[in-house]
Amino acid sequence: MALLALAAASPGPAHAQPSAASLSDAPPARADERLPPGWEFTGTGAGKKLVWTSPDRVPMGDARVEFYAGNRLLGRPLAARDGRSFRLDSDGARIGPADELRVMAGGRRLDTAGSAPARGTGSAPPSARQEARLPANRVDPGVPGRYRTVSGEYALRAVRLPGFPAPVEMRATVVGPADAPGRRPVALFLHGRHYTCFKAGSDEQGGDWPCKAGMRPVPSHRGYLKAQKLLASQGYVTLSVSANGINGQDHLAEDGGAQARSSLVRLHLARWADWAANRAGAPAAVRAASPADLSRVLLVGHSRGGEGVNRAALDSLYRPPAGQDGYRGTVRWNIRGTVLIGPTIFGQNPAPDVPSTTILPGCDGDVSDLQGEIYVDGTRGVSRGAALHSAVYMVGANHNFFNSEWTPGQAQAPADDDFWSDETPDPVCAPGTKTRLTATQQQAAGATYISAAARLFVAGDDRVRPLLDGTGRRAPSADPARVLTHAVGANRKPAFLPGPSVTVSGGRLCAQVDPEPARACLPADARGQSPHFASWETSPEPGRDAVAMRWSSPGSTVAVRPADPVSLAGAGALALRLIVPPNTTGTQLDVALVDTSGRRATLGRARVEGLPGSERTASYWGREIRVPLSAAVRAGLDLKHVKALELTPRNRSGRAWLMDAWGWSPGTPAVRPAALPRVDIGRLTVKEGNSDVRTYRVPVRVSGHGSGRVRVFVAKPGTDEVTHRTVTVRPGSRAIDVPVVVHGNTRYGYDVAHDVFVKAVRGAAVGSHHGGVTTQNDDAVPAVRVTPVADDVTEGRRLIWRVSLSEVADAEVMGEFTFLSVGDGAELSTMDVGRRWLEDSLGASQAPARPLSEAVEGPYLPVTVPAGELSTEVRVPTVTDRLSEPEELLRARLITYDQSWEPQPGPVFTGTVRNAP
């Protein structure tokens, strides 16, 4: 009999979890036998992980890798250094049916190589017929300017950022005009999450920081030189910032590194503000270019860099909490706009009063759900609405090739095409297809549209607006890229925005994010995804709706009626964002308005074409359709009191989704950021204590000015239950008051995370969207006694050991028996134990006969004492073989774990099996 200490798992942050059968409810022989291929449980105690291993290396990218059970998020695993294994604390969570486990990243499923196309509803393969090329815009921002350019780099002392143990580099590539007069506007570039280090002359690369000996930093910040040189020739001073130090540590940040990236951006801007005041103290690369004007700044971010520059724009208007921020100085710059390239938006809280252009790569294989669309959709109704927020859908562009240092044939480090392929070439995105862009074509198009945003947001040149706002013009410098746009904000009046207060007849109000097919906008069997319907922290998610239309004959009208009449007076056209299935052609809808007197006017007929798409793309994307209001004026419609929008299909059958409709007028108004309250959710970690009951509150900081509304979500630990409410916040208020009651005890248990997340609704800004209270277990694991019950048996009987705890625990207590070679003597073989037990417990077959310690590589039996119980038994069934044999032995070692969760070898146990009489 031995006195031992076993360990139990300790959970990280909980998300909305399913209440379903747990994998730990499998027979105690071996829980992971029921897992799909590639999945396993490893470790025991607090080191117990749910692990998925890919047959191939998964490139380090910007989308978060996430484990799901069905449609429910289990958590976000950490990647191992091999780039193939991903480990998630099992947390004692009830995971659900094993066949529902999925690995997702940015909407793309990773654990099924080339998963079969969805059947049923959806789109046909891309048709050979192409839409007519858009008319050329009268101004082409992709044409180089007249200034000679100079380039260089600077490297400053590394900085410390909150939550990151290693310093982060302060390095940038500078390209600017050498001879432009006066002070020049600034464009700052921030790359995304990519490998941090590589070994020259080999394929070796990794995500460590700092780089190990023999490895060099990946120069991701040098990947935007084409765009930098174009802007510099047009008179902009540009810098591209290195962020390897954040990429190598952002797994430590609850927000994926958004706040750290914002801090880094603002630290660089602060240095440039210093150098603007004292040019003699600037690095040589800065002095070589024309002086910078920090009152005119454009931020350009790629991938997680996009989320970083969005946060930097927000933080420059509304100061973040000091404890989370790496920059504590004053704001000495003015951010006029942002360009976000294939960006992430984990928090889904864009800066509403900073104009933005979001480039959505149609063949993005990293952030493949194109969640960056939320930088447009997520601003609706939040603030004044004067800032233009544009989405630029670039057909055939992938994620990586916007950065030359992530592009094969151009990069110093190993690089690849992020769009995944298998035996079946994708009809839209496989290299060589008519719709797929080459790297040089993509980089030229990207530089052109970055320059367009600079011309509009910084220089105020309204002539380039038609390239960005859904007007339907093209920039010849971007040819042959097919680029489509839509927008919200600027001179648009809100008219028809689907939501709970809207009445729909002839169609249905659908939920953008909802697991219930009857409520969801996009059917589960749709081929592909919609960027508009990108998921967030919870499903279903209230506050995100559209109008779904489906018809089998022409003439069936869908009417949309807001709660109160809307005014379209003064607008020149009605701008609708309409989604139709990818690859469909010829969808025709008559558009009509009805005023409060009942007068009806047909504005015209809209023709909507689907984007090129496949089951691997996010091509259910809203096309902007504009219908002039002149017919309504001629019909005498009261445009100040419009009560309904009517859409009447004129083709035989089809589907469509209305995202919204606006009163549109040309022009780009001046943007004056509103004085908004800012909400940040923090994380408080507390010990549970021994006996008393304590109430803690989720840390919430409301700063800024004025009042606004936010939607607060509270997840109930250990369940899939999430409650929500809309509250009004103002600086210093405690409107978001989430108490957490902690009952102290002396029983071992799991850590418990009480999670809260928040979204802006109206008149508010949100920085840190996710936080809560984590209660840490502070009780020791019970001592464990292992006692033989039947360790000397005749064949046909069971070898049995009892594992007992010194006291009851609130969490399962785990360890493992590892089978060992017996050395001298006969060892129990695979033919001497039950076939079913062998398969279920070790995943092994009986034949060929071999010692039990060699049944599989590293055979072991998990030992689990369930929560609330004092003991369990470990049983090994033997079989009668009627052969005359010497006594056979089974040797096993109990593996335990110390307080650092390192495995500790325990005593060895021996079982003896004799011939049956």
Buried (B, 14 or more C-beta within 10 A) or exposed (E): EEEBBBBBBBBBBBBBBBEBEBBBEBEBBBBBBBBBEBBBBBBBBBBBBBBBBBEEEBBBBBBBBBBBBBBBBBBBBBBEEEBBBBBBBBBBBBBBBBEBBBBBBBBBBBBEEEEEBBEEBBBEBBEEEEEEEBEEBEBBBBBBBEBEBBBBBBEEEBBEBBBBEBBBBBBBBBBBBEEBEEBBBBBBBBBBBBBBBBBEEEEBBBBBBBBEEEBEBBBBBBBBBBBBBBBBBBBBBBBBBBBBBBBBBBBEBBBBBBBBBBBBBBBBBBBBBBBBEEEEEBBEBBBBBBBBBBBBBBBBBBBBBBBBBBBBBBBBBBBBBEEBBBBEEEBBBBBBBBBBBBBBBBBBBBBBBBBBBBBBBBBBBBBBBBBBBBBBBBBBBBBBBBBBBBBBBBBBBBBBBBBBBBBEEBBBBBBBBBBBBEEEEBBBBBBEBEBBBEBBBBBBBBBBBBBBBBBBBBBEBBEBBBBBBBBBBBBEBBBEBBBBBBBBBBBBBBBBBBBEEBEBEBBBBBBBBBBEEEBBBBBEEBBBBBBBBBBBBBBBBBBBBBBBBBBEEBEBBBBBBBEEBBBBEEBBBBBBBBBBBBBBBBBBBBBBBBBEEEEBBBBBEBEBBBBBBBBBBBBBBBBBBBBBBEBBEEBEBBBEBBBBBBBBBBBEEBBBBBBBBBBBBEEBBEBEBBEBBBBBBBBBEBEBBEEEEBEBEBBBBBBBEEBBBBBBBBBBBBEBEBEBEEBBBBEEBEBBEBEBEBEBBEBBBBBBBBBBBBBBBBBBBBBBBBBBBBBBBBBEBBEBBBBBEBBEBBBEBBBBBBBBBBEBBBBBBBBBBBBBEBEEEBBBBBBBBBBEBBBBBBBBEBEEEBBBBBBBEEBBBBBBBBBEBBEBBBBBBBBEBEEEBEBBBBBBBBBBBEEEBEBBEBEEBBBBBBBEE
